[in-house]
Amino acid sequence: MKLNKEQFEAYRMEIATFGNIPILSQYCGIGCVFCKVHTDSYLGHYPKIPMIDKEDLIQGFKYINPNVNYVRLGAGVLVAPHTDPFLHPDIYKFIKIASDHFPTKKITTVTTGAYNRLDLLDYLNSIPNFGIDLSLITMQEQRESIIPRSERERAMELLKHAPLNKCTLMFTGSLDDVKRDLELLYSLGVNKKVRQILVRRMEHTATSQPRLKELSSRCIEHYEECILWVKQNYPDVIYTVPILKNIFRGGNNEYFIDADERIHNIKKIIASLPSDTSINLICPLSGYDYFTEAFREIPNANTNLIHNNLYGGSVSVAGLLNHQDIRAQFNPTQNDLMIMPNEMYNADGLDLLGEPKSVLEDYYNAKIILA
């Protein structure tokens, strides 16, 4: 077993929290403009892991949530992020081991395709429950400025012949790029092979490099226009929902379904409490307006917008809310109960900066429920 105790604890946490099995920390060298490896200081909280071996892999299987449908091999979210799984010399063996171990789950690898061996595509195609999540970004002129080592020809071969589970496009800010990318994918029949084609909004943080901030800002400025066009012309294509607004309904309603389920569950919690209980919902930008409207007629429940100042930029997701930002922005006069997004905490019950929710409960002298 190659992982020491500290490395294994990080490895276990990543698997249990996100369902990703990180298999190495080697920097891939592709140079994607949105890579966080060298710019995100928070990632330094976690140890780099060596290339795992078969024993590590099988140990990691124990921490996969039995209720999830996917097992991902490769880059993690917090541990060993933004590497490429196909840099690992045993990746093809690992895929087969995982597929045999989890015959009812889909085994996936997220990759730009830069290191995939084309001579082994037939082998991958022979594994029935494996599929590549191909991070295509774009195949238009901007590709090389976003992915310096873009391996364009290899990406084309993968689109034509690889077992694909999902294909992700990044909106560059140019509607013409999206039109041409989707025309290409449909002309190759990719839409008939994959579970989904996803159009993503480009995001940035306070620590992102200037080139990414420039691209992301342009993308965000035109993203609603892009999604309107996608909905009208490619209704089967889904897209990320950066904020719960009606314009984004239709492409991936899971975000709205999830929000509505949470609202329903939170209202049940509130209904079980005395009517004079002062309740504060902690909300990220992505859901604040939606939740404010949903709880407008409940007089003892207030929604509180918490901006993500730790990361800044365009980040608004609940998973990046943290105690530091809450303490800086939330100063209630009445506060018996706080209800916060469960995504804020990893499998060990710690927020982004490593604090358990009990620290916040002590700070506000209030009970916290995660929902």
N, C-alpha and C positions, 0 to 999 in steps of 0.2 A: 504494500500500500504506500503510495507516494505522498499523500497529504499528511502534514503534521496536524496537531490538535486545533490550532488556530485556523488553519486553512480548511480543515474539515468542517468546523463550526460554521464558517462562512458559506461553504459549499452546501451544507445541509439547509441553512436558512434560505438560500436562494431557491433551492428545489422546493422546499415546503411552502414558500411564499408565492412563487411565481410559476412553478411547474417547469422551470428551465434547468437543465443539467449542464452547468458550465464545464467544459472539458479541457480548456487551456486558457492562459492569459496572454499568449503571444500576440504582439501587435501585428496586425495583418499587413500594414504598409500600403494599403490601397489608397488611403488619403482622403476618404469621404469628408466633405466639408462639415457634416454634422456629427462627426465622431467626437465622443466626449472623453476619450482616453487621456488626452494631454491638457484638457481645459477644465475638467470638472473636479474641483478640489475635494468634493465630498466622497468621490470614489476612492480616495486615498485612505478612507476609514477601513476598507476591506483589504485583506492580503491578496497578493497575486497568487494564483495557484499554478503549479506545474502541470504538464500534460498528465491527465489522470490515466490510470491503468484500468484493466478489466475489473479488478477487485473494487476499486473506487466506484466505478460505474454501477456495479451490481449493488454495492452498499447504498448508492444514491437512489436506486429504485425504491427503497423502503420508505422514502420521504415523499413520493409522488402521491398526491391526493387521489384516493380511489374513485372519487366522483368526477374527475376531469376526463375529458375525451382525448386530450393531446399530451404527448410527452415530447418536449423539445430538447434536442441535443445541440450544444454550441454556446453562443454568447448568452450571458446572463443580463439581468437588468442592473443589478448593483455589483455583482461579483463577476469578474472577467467579462465586462461589457465590450461590445463592438470589436470582437475578434471575429475570425471566420472558422467555423467548425471543420471545414475541409483542410485546414492547416494541420490537423492532428493526423499522424500517420496511420492510426487505427480507426479512423472515422467510419470506414466502410464496414469493418468488423463490428464496431459499436452499434451501427444502425441495425445490422442483422440480429445482434444480441438483444437489443431493445425491442425489435419487432416480434421476436420469438417470445420474449418475456411478457409483453403486453399485446397479445394477439387481437384484443378487442379495442385497442386505442390506436389513434393515428400517431405515427412517429414522424416528427418534422425536424428540419434544419433550416434556420434562417441564414441566407447567404446572398451576396451580390453575384455569386457564380464565378468569381475570379480564380478560384483554386479548384474547381470541380474538374475531375478527370473525365474527358469525353469518352474514353475507351471503356469506362465502367458504367455508362448509362444503361446498357442492357441489364447489367447486374442489378442496378437500383430499380429498374422497371420490373424486375422479377419479384420484388418484395411487395406484396399486395397492400400492406398497411403503412407504406412509407410515401411521403411526399415532400418536395422541396418548397419552402416558402421563399420565393425568389424576390429579393428586394431590387426591382428593376430600376427604380428611380425615374429615369427617362431614357429613351433611345434617340432623342433629338439632339440638336447641335450643342445644347448646354451640358450634355452628359459628361464630357471630359472636364469641364470646369467644376463640376460637382463631385465627380469620382475621377481623380487624375489618372489612376490606373484602372480604366473602365472595362478592359477586356470585352469590348463590344462584340467581336465575332463569336467569342465563347458564349456570351449571353444569348445571341441569336440561336446558337445550336441548342442551348438548354430550352429556349422557348419552343423549339421545334420537336425536340426528342426526349427531354427529361420528364420524369414523373413529377408533375407539379401539383402542389396542394393549394397554393395561393400565389398570386402575383400582385405585387404592390407598386403602384406608381406614386411619385411625389409631385404634387402640383408645384411647378416652378415659378408661377406668376404669369405664365403665358398660356392663354386659352388654346392657342394654335398648337402648342406642344402636346397638351392633353388630347386634342382631337386627333393628331397624327399618331400618338402612342396607342390610343384605343383602336384606331383603324388598323394599325399594325397587328395588335393582339388578336383582333377579330379575324383579320385576313389569314392568320396562322392557325386559327381554330383554338386558340388558347382558352377562350371563354367556355368551350365545351369540355375541356380537360380539368379545369381547376374548380375547387370549391367556391372560390371567390376571386374577383378582381377588385382591388381596393385602391381608391384614390385618397391620398393622405395630405393633410395640411402640413406644411413645414413649420417647425417650432424652433424657438431659440430661448436661451437662458441668459442671465446676466454675465455668465462666464464664457459665452460662445464667442468664437472668433468673428471679426467684423464681416467677413464674406458671408457667413451664415446669417448674421443679423440682417444684412442687406437683402439676401434672397428671401428669408423668412418674412420680412416686413412686406415685400412686394407680393408674396404669396398670400398673406393674410388680407391684404388690401383687396385682392381680387377673388378671394376664395368663394364667397357667396355667389358671385357671377359664374364661377367655374361649376359649382354644384348645381345651379339652376340649369346650366347647359347639359351636364351629365344626366340629370334626372329626365330631361326631355328627350335626349338622344340615345342614352344607354341605361334604361331603367333597371337592368340587372346588375349594374355596377354599384358597389357600395362605397361608402366614404366615411372618413372619420368625422365625428361630431364634436367640435371643439367647445361648443356652448349649446345649451338646450334651448334652441330657437326653432320655431315652426318651419322655417325655411329648410332646415336639415332633416325634417321628417321624410321617411320614405326609403332612403338609401341604406340605413342601418338602424332600424327601430329598436334594436336591443338597448341602446342608451336610454331611450324614452321609457321602454318597458321596465327597465331596471329602476329608473327614477320613480315611476309610478308605483312600483312595488314597495320601494323604500318609504314613499310618502304614506302609502296605506298602512304599513307596519308602524311607522312613527305615530300616526294618528291613533292607532290602537293603543300604543304605549301611553300617549297623552290622555286618552279617554279613561285609562285605568287609574289615573292619578287624581288627587284632590284638585278641584277647579282653581284653587288659589296658588298652585305650584307655579313658580316662575321658571319657564323653560326657554333655553337659548339654543337654537340650531346654528352650528358652525358650518358655513358654506364657502366653497371655492367659487371663483368667478364663473366657472362653467355651469353651475347649477343655481346660482343665487336668485336670479329673477324667477326662474321656474318654481323654485321652492317657496319664494316669497308669495307668489300668487296662490300657491296651493294652501298655505297656512294663513292667508289674509284674514279669514273669519274666525280664527282661534285666538281670542284676546290674550291669553297667557303664554302664547308661543311667539317668539321673535326670531327672525332669521338675521344672521350677522355675516356680512361679507368680510372674508379674510383674504387679502391680496397676498400672493406668494412673493414676498420681498426677498426671502433667502435666495431664491433662484432668479426672481425677476423675469424680465422678457415677456414672452407670450405664454408662459407656462400657467395653466389654470386648473389642472386636474387635481382631484381630491387626494390622490396618492402622494402628492408632494406638499400637502399642507403639513405644518410642523408646529411644535410647541413654541418655538421662538417667535414665529410670526403671529401666533394667536395671542401670546402674552403682550406683544407690542401693540396690537390693534384692538383687542377685546377688553373693554373696561366697563362691565355692567354695573348697574346700581342694584338690580335684583337678579339673583342667579341661584336657583335651587338645583337645577338639572341642566347639564349640557349634553346635546346629542351631536355626535361627530361622525364623519365618514370612517367606516372600518378600514378603508384602503390606506389610511394614514399610518397603519401599523403593520410591521412584518410578522412573520410566523412566531417570532419570539416576543411579540407584544411591544415592540419598540418603534418610536417614530423615526423620522429621517436622521435625526441627530442623536439617536440612541437612548431616548428617554422613554420609560413606561408611562402609561396614562395616569398612574397614581401620583406622579410628580405634579401633573396639571390639576388633579383633583385636590391635592394639598394646597397648591397655589391659589385656587379659586374657592377653596372650602365648599366644593359642590360635587355632587355625584356626576359621573360621565357614563353615558350609554353609547356604544358604537352601533351604528345602523347603516 
